[in-house]
Amino acid sequence: MKRSSSLAFGVAAAIGLAAFGAALMPPAVQARDGAVPAAAPDAPDAQVIRGEYLARAGDCISCHTRAQGAPFAGGLPMATPFGTIVSTNITPDRQHGIGEYTQEDFARALRKGRARDGHYLYPAMPYANFARLSDDDLAALYAYFMKGVKPAAQDNPRTDLKWPYRMRWLMAGWNLLYLPGRPYQPDTKQTAEWNRGAYLVQGLGHCSACHTPRGFAGAEKASTERDGGLFLSGAVIDGWYAQPLRNTAAPGLAGWSTQELVEYLKTGRTAHTAAFGPLAQVVTNSTQHLSRDDLGAVAAYLKSLGSDGSGPAGAALQPPAPAPQSKPSQPPTDPTALARRSGRTDRPGALVYVNNCAACHRSDGQGASRTFPTLARNSAVAAQDPTSLIRIVLQGSSMPYTAQAPSELGMPGFGWRLTDRNVADLLTFVRSSWGNRAGAVTPGQVAQVRSTLGQSASTDAAALQQRR
């Protein structure tokens, strides 16, 4: 479970692990697919199983588990400009966890951001999203954390933000302005699947916490599709660019079919791209465990979001065009690929690409399906904001580990050997080759990202700059 002159802005920007999860629908809109049936009142074991599924959907474990720590026992530090937020112990341990919480206490924490003793929680825990959860889902989550999670007597450092941000009562005004006030209400004009997807995305999945820009007070500028085109329009958070999740042209989802979205969330990769950065962890810990029906509802809802700010672009989605028939391998016709094959490296960045990238991503930028992502017409490459691309080159990244795609392949970081100019030229070359039409990257942008990273991405960088 999971910036500006106000406390809320600084805290909200601390959400480092963007969750793209999903939850079950309330009974009124729940699909009868048998994937995760509602628990009967006299079936506590079934309720615990359902709660475990929901906890995976919310990716609670990613933020509430520190390195080498017990599951859900907290202690994960999240740095902000105003101090460090430390996640809490949410195991049923009575002294250090939530073992003394009643179901009503638990529901108040998730819906209103108030702890058992009444103190206000910070919105780094996205209770504004969780407030949309149904009573049944909250009950199932409570049952799981009380009966399905092992108590851990793990004490953690307390969150202590700088003054005046440590004054938690300031959150009372924030809550008054930004809490939705009631659980998700189905849109009767839309299908059951659409409503299910909306509930998944807006609620426990809290996708907007990372993929929607925030205002001066730290709240999302739009919390549902009814609030206009800013909802899920993309945002920079914790040094990564969370891409738009709307059905728009590149780098949006217009070029994705619903099936591709489901496969991406289930396995962390498609024939064209792969999850990286924080999303790789989300796929590993959360979305891979969700049913295909739930992921299909998420995909259907996202594909309905238009770019004109009017909300749904239409609930009825057209099926994707049939995949083209495979053709015999042909010599490359793309000018960039032809130049690389002929040994020409006259364009800035081309030689950097040949020396560092071509072995895996090939001279034509096609990579290897589900192994080395293609760079040609890749939505991440075409992103409006190049922050994530810069970070990947400097720091490296790895694909998620999933049951259906267990090969956790990784890309090393090149920050130790490439100067800011090298990286800028390289990414400008990649973002303008093989059909890509994205903007240039500047050395200044690279330097800014590099300054936020640790020693691993900065080693020998100054010496390299001086020598060149």
C-alpha positions in Angstrom: 0.0 0.0 0.0 1.4 2.6 -0.5 5.8 17.5 -3.9 5.6 22.6 -3.5 5.1 24.4 -0.4 2.6 22.1 1.3 3.1 18.9 3.1 1.0 16.9 0.8 2.9 17.8 -2.3 6.2 16.7 -0.8 4.8 13.5 0.5 2.9 12.4 -2.6 6.0 12.7 -4.7 7.6 10.1 -2.5 5.6 7.3 -4.0 8.6 5.6 -5.7 7.0 2.4 -6.7 4.3 3.1 -9.1 1.6 0.5 -8.8 -0.4 -0.5 -11.7 -2.6 -3.0 -9.9 -6.2 -4.2 -10.1 -8.9 -5.2 -7.7 -12.2 -7.1 -7.7 -15.4 -5.3 -8.6 -18.2 -4.8 -6.1 -21.0 -7.3 -6.6 -23.0 -4.9 -8.7 -20.4 -4.9 -11.5 -18.4 -8.0 -10.8 -18.0 -10.3 -13.8 -19.2 -13.9 -13.2 -16.0 -15.5 -14.5 -15.4 -17.6 -11.4 -11.8 -16.3 -11.2 -12.1 -14.9 -7.7 -15.6 -15.6 -6.3 -17.0 -13.4 -3.5 -16.6 -15.1 -0.2 -19.7 -16.4 1.6 -20.2 -15.1 5.2 -19.5 -18.5 6.6 -16.4 -19.2 4.5 -13.5 -17.3 6.2 -10.8 -19.2 4.4 -12.3 -18.2 1.1 -12.4 -14.6 2.3 -8.7 -14.8 3.2 -7.8 -16.1 -0.2 -9.8 -13.3 -1.8 -8.0 -10.8 0.4 -4.6 -12.2 -0.6 -5.6 -11.6 -4.2 -6.6 -8.0 -3.4 -3.3 -7.4 -1.5 -1.4 -8.5 -4.6 -3.6 -6.3 -6.7 -2.7 -3.3 -4.6 1.0 -4.3 -4.6 1.1 -3.7 -0.8 4.2 -5.8 -0.4 6.4 -3.5 -2.6 6.2 -0.5 -0.3 5.7 -2.3 3.0 8.7 -4.6 2.8 12.3 -3.4 3.3 15.4 -5.2 1.9 16.0 -8.4 3.9 12.9 -7.6 6.0 9.8 -9.7 6.7 6.9 -9.5 4.3 4.6 -6.5 5.0 6.7 -5.6 8.1 7.5 -2.1 6.7 10.8 -0.2 7.1 11.2 0.8 3.5 12.6 4.4 3.4 11.3 6.7 0.7 13.3 10.0 0.4 11.5 13.3 -0.2 12.7 16.9 -0.2 11.1 17.3 3.2 12.4 14.2 4.9 12.2 10.5 4.7 9.0 8.6 4.9 9.3 5.1 6.3 6.6 2.5 5.5 4.8 1.0 8.5 4.4 -2.6 9.7 1.1 -3.9 8.5 1.5 -7.5 9.8 -0.9 -8.6 12.6 1.8 -8.1 15.2 0.1 -6.5 18.2 3.0 -4.3 19.3 4.6 -3.2 16.1 1.9 -3.9 13.5 -1.9 -3.6 13.1 -2.8 -6.5 15.3 -5.0 -4.3 17.5 -6.9 -2.9 14.6 -10.6 -3.7 14.3 -12.2 -4.0 10.9 -13.6 -0.5 11.4 -10.1 0.9 12.2 -8.7 -0.8 9.1 -11.5 0.6 6.9 -10.9 4.1 8.3 -7.2 4.0 7.6 -7.8 3.0 3.9 -10.7 5.3 3.3 -10.0 8.3 5.4 -6.3 8.2 6.1 -6.6 7.9 9.9 -4.7 5.5 12.1 -6.2 3.6 14.9 -5.2 6.2 17.5 -6.6 8.9 15.3 -3.4 10.5 13.9 -3.4 11.4 10.2 -1.6 9.4 7.6 0.4 10.9 4.8 -0.9 10.5 1.3 2.2 8.6 0.3 -0.2 5.8 1.2 -2.8 6.4 -1.5 -5.9 6.3 0.6 -7.6 8.8 -1.7 -7.7 5.9 -4.2 -8.4 3.2 -1.7 -11.5 5.2 -0.5 -13.2 3.9 -3.6 -13.0 0.3 -2.5 -16.2 -1.6 -1.7 -17.1 -2.8 1.8 -16.7 -6.4 0.7 -13.2 -5.8 -0.6 -12.1 -4.0 2.6 -13.5 -6.8 4.7 -11.5 -9.4 2.6 -8.3 -7.4 2.9 -8.8 -7.1 6.6 -9.3 -10.9 6.9 -6.2 -11.6 4.9 -3.9 -9.2 6.9 -5.2 -10.6 10.2 -5.3 -14.3 9.4 -3.2 -14.8 6.3 -0.1 -12.8 7.1 2.5 -13.9 9.6 3.0 -11.5 12.5 6.5 -9.8 12.5 7.8 -8.1 15.6 9.8 -5.7 13.4 10.2 -2.2 14.7 11.0 0.5 12.2 12.3 4.1 12.3 9.5 6.6 12.6 8.7 9.0 9.8 10.0 12.5 10.9 9.6 15.2 8.2 11.0 18.7 8.4 8.9 21.4 10.2 6.2 22.4 9.4 5.5 19.3 7.4 5.7 17.0 10.4 2.5 18.5 11.7 0.1 15.8 10.6 -3.0 17.7 11.5 -2.4 19.7 8.3 -3.7 16.7 6.5 -7.2 17.4 7.7 -7.6 20.2 5.2 -6.1 18.1 2.5 -8.5 15.3 3.1 -11.5 17.8 3.1 -10.5 19.0 -0.4 -9.4 15.8 -2.1 -11.0 12.7 -0.6 -13.7 11.3 -2.9 -16.1 10.8 -0.1 -17.7 7.5 -1.1 -16.8 4.2 -2.8 -16.8 3.8 -6.5 -20.2 4.2 -8.1 -20.8 2.3 -11.4 -21.6 4.3 -14.5 -24.9 2.9 -15.7 -24.2 4.1 -19.3 -21.2 1.8 -19.5 -20.8 -2.0 -19.7 -20.0 -4.2 -16.7 -16.5 -4.8 -18.0 -15.9 -1.1 -18.4 -17.1 -0.4 -14.9 -15.0 -3.2 -13.6 -11.9 -1.8 -15.2 -12.6 1.7 -13.9 -12.9 0.3 -10.4 -9.6 -1.6 -10.8 -7.7 1.4 -12.1 -9.1 4.1 -9.9 -9.2 2.1 -6.6 -6.9 -0.4 -5.3 -4.7 -0.3 -8.4 -4.1 3.5 -7.8 -2.6 3.8 -11.3 -3.2 7.6 -11.3 -0.9 8.0 -8.3 2.0 7.8 -10.7 0.5 8.3 -14.1 -1.4 11.6 -13.4 0.3 15.0 -12.9 -0.2 16.6 -9.5 -1.1 20.1 -8.5 0.4 22.5 -6.0 -1.1 20.7 -3.0 0.2 17.3 -4.1 -3.2 16.0 -5.2 -3.8 14.5 -8.6 -5.0 17.0 -11.1 -7.6 14.6 -12.2 -8.8 11.5 -10.4 -11.3 10.0 -12.9 -12.0 10.1 -16.6 -14.8 12.6 -15.8 -12.2 15.2 -14.8 -10.7 15.5 -18.3 -7.7 14.7 -20.3 -5.1 15.1 -17.5 -6.3 11.9 -16.0 -3.5 9.3 -16.6 -1.8 11.7 -19.0 1.7 10.9 -17.7 3.9 12.3 -15.0 7.5 12.3 -13.7 7.8 10.7 -10.3 10.8 9.6 -8.3 13.1 10.1 -11.3 11.1 8.1 -13.7 8.6 9.2 -16.4 5.3 7.3 -15.9 3.9 7.3 -19.4 0.4 8.2 -20.5 -2.2 5.4 -20.1 -4.8 7.0 -22.5 -5.8 5.8 -25.9 -3.8 8.4 -27.8 -1.1 8.3 -30.4 2.4 7.6 -29.5 3.5 7.5 -26.8 -0.1 6.6 -25.7 -2.0 3.4 -26.0 -3.5 3.9 -29.5 -1.0 1.5 -31.0 -1.7 -1.2 -28.4 -4.5 -3.8 -28.6 -6.3 -4.9 -25.5 -4.6 -8.3 -25.8 -1.1 -6.7 -25.9 -1.9 -4.7 -22.8 -3.0 -7.9 -21.0 0.1 -9.7 -22.1 2.3 -6.8 -21.0 0.8 -6.7 -17.5 0.8 -10.5 -17.2 4.4 -11.2 -18.4 6.1 -7.8 -18.4 6.9 -7.9 -22.1 5.5 -8.0 -25.6 7.0 -8.5 -29.0 7.8 -4.8 -29.0 8.7 -3.6 -25.5 9.3 -4.7 -21.9 8.5 -3.3 -18.5 11.4 -1.5 -16.8 12.2 0.6 -13.7 9.6 0.5 -10.9 7.0 -1.0 -13.2 9.1 -4.2 -13.5 8.6 -4.7 -9.8 4.9 -4.0 -10.0 4.6 -6.7 -12.7 6.6 -9.1 -10.6 4.8 -8.5 -7.3 1.3 -7.6 -8.5 -0.1 -7.7 -12.0 1.3 -11.1 -13.1 -0.9 -12.6 -10.3 -4.1 -11.1 -11.6 -6.7 -13.0 -13.6 -6.8 -12.3 -17.4 -10.4 -11.2 -16.9 -9.3 -8.5 -14.5 -6.4 -7.4 -16.7 -8.8 -7.4 -19.7 -11.2 -5.1 -17.9 -8.2 -2.8 -17.1 -7.2 -2.8 -20.7 -10.7 -2.2 -22.0 -11.1 0.8 -19.6 -7.8 2.4 -20.6 -8.4 1.9 -24.3 -11.7 3.8 -23.8 -10.0 7.0 -22.6 -9.7 9.6 -25.4 -7.4 12.6 -25.8 -10.1 15.4 -26.0 -10.7 15.5 -22.3 -14.3 14.3 -22.7 -13.7 11.0 -20.9 -14.6 7.7 -22.5 -13.9 7.5 -26.1 -16.5 4.8 -26.4 -17.1 1.6 -24.4 -17.4 -0.6 -27.4 -13.9 -1.4 -28.6 -13.0 -2.6 -32.1 -11.1 -5.8 -32.1 -7.4 -5.4 -33.2 -6.5 -6.0 -36.8 -5.2 -9.4 -37.5 -1.5 -9.9 -37.2 0.3 -9.6 -40.5 1.6 -12.8 -42.0 5.3 -13.4 -41.5 7.4 -12.7 -44.5 10.8 -14.0 -45.6 13.7 -12.0 -44.2 14.5 -9.1 -46.4 17.6 -6.8 -46.5 17.0 -3.6 -44.5 15.5 -0.7 -46.4 15.5 1.8 -43.5 18.2 4.5 -44.1 19.5 4.2 -40.6 19.9 0.4 -40.8 21.5 0.6 -44.2 24.0 3.2 -43.0 24.9 0.9 -40.0 25.3 -2.1 -42.2 27.6 -0.2 -44.6 29.8 1.0 -41.7 28.7 4.6 -41.8 28.6 6.3 -38.4 28.5 10.0 -39.5 25.4 11.0 -37.5 26.0 12.1 -34.0 25.4 9.3 -31.6 25.6 6.6 -34.3 29.1 5.4 -33.3 28.0 5.4 -29.6 25.1 3.2 -30.6 27.3 0.8 -32.6 29.8 0.4 -29.7 27.3 0.0 -26.9 23.9 -1.0 -28.2 23.9 -2.7 -31.5 25.0 -6.1 -30.2 21.6 -6.6 -28.6 19.3 -4.1 -30.3 20.8 -4.7 -33.8 21.6 -2.2 -36.5 18.0 -2.0 -37.5 16.8 -1.3 -33.9 14.6 -4.4 -34.0 16.2 -6.2 -31.1 15.1 -9.8 -30.4 11.4 -10.6 -29.6 10.7 -10.8 -25.9 14.5 -10.8 -25.2 16.0 -7.4 -26.3 13.2 -4.8 -26.8 12.9 -3.2 -30.2 13.8 0.5 -30.3 11.9 1.1 -33.6 8.6 2.7 -32.9 8.8 1.8 -29.3 6.4 3.8 -27.1 9.1 4.3 -24.3 11.6 5.6 -26.9 9.0 8.0 -28.2 8.0 9.3 -24.8 7.5 13.1 -24.6 9.8 13.2 -21.6 13.1 11.3 -22.0 13.8 11.0 -18.3 13.3 7.2 -18.1 15.4 6.6 -21.2 18.3 8.7 -19.8 18.0 6.8 -16.5 18.1 3.4 -18.1 21.2 4.3 -20.1 23.0 5.6 -17.0 21.8 3.1 -14.5 20.6 0.1 -16.4 17.4 -1.9 -15.7 16.0 -5.4 -15.9 12.9 -7.1 -17.0 10.4 -8.4 -14.4 10.5 -12.0 -13.3 7.1 -13.7 -14.0 5.8 -17.2 -14.0 5.2 -17.1 -17.8 8.4 -15.2 -18.6 11.0 -16.2 -15.9 14.1 -14.9 -17.7 15.0 -11.8 -15.7 17.1 -10.3 -18.4 18.9 -7.0 -17.7 20.7 -4.1 -19.4 23.8 -2.8 -17.7 24.2 0.9 -16.9 26.6 2.9 -19.0 26.9 6.0 -16.9 30.4 5.1 -15.8 31.7 5.1 -19.4 29.6 7.6 -21.3 29.7 11.4 -20.9 26.5 13.5 -20.8 27.2 14.5 -24.4 27.6 10.8 -25.4 24.3 9.9 -23.8 22.5 12.9 -25.3 23.8 12.1 -28.8 22.9 8.4 -28.4 19.4 9.0 -27.4 18.8 11.7 -29.9 20.0 9.3 -32.5 17.7 6.5 -31.3 14.7 8.8 -30.9 15.0 9.9 -34.6 15.9 6.6 -36.3 13.9 3.6 -37.6 10.7 5.6 -37.9 10.9 7.3 -34.5 10.0 11.0 -34.5 10.7 12.1 -30.9 12.6 15.2 -29.8 16.3 15.6 -29.2 17.9 15.0 -25.8 20.4 17.6 -24.4 23.5 17.1 -22.3 21.8 19.3 -19.7 18.9 16.9 -19.4 21.3 14.0 -18.9 23.3 15.9 -16.3 20.1 16.6 -14.4 19.1 13.0 -14.3 22.7 11.9 -13.4 22.7 14.3 -10.5 19.8 12.4 -8.9 21.4 9.0 -9.1 23.8 7.3 -6.8 27.5 6.7 -7.1 27.1 3.8 -9.5 25.9 6.1 -12.3 28.4 8.8 -11.6 31.7 7.0 -11.3 34.4 8.5 -13.4 31.8 10.7 -15.2 33.7 14.0 -14.3 37.0 12.5 -15.5 35.4 11.5 -18.8 34.0 14.9 -19.3 37.4 16.5 -18.7 39.2 14.2 -21.1 36.7 14.9 -23.8 
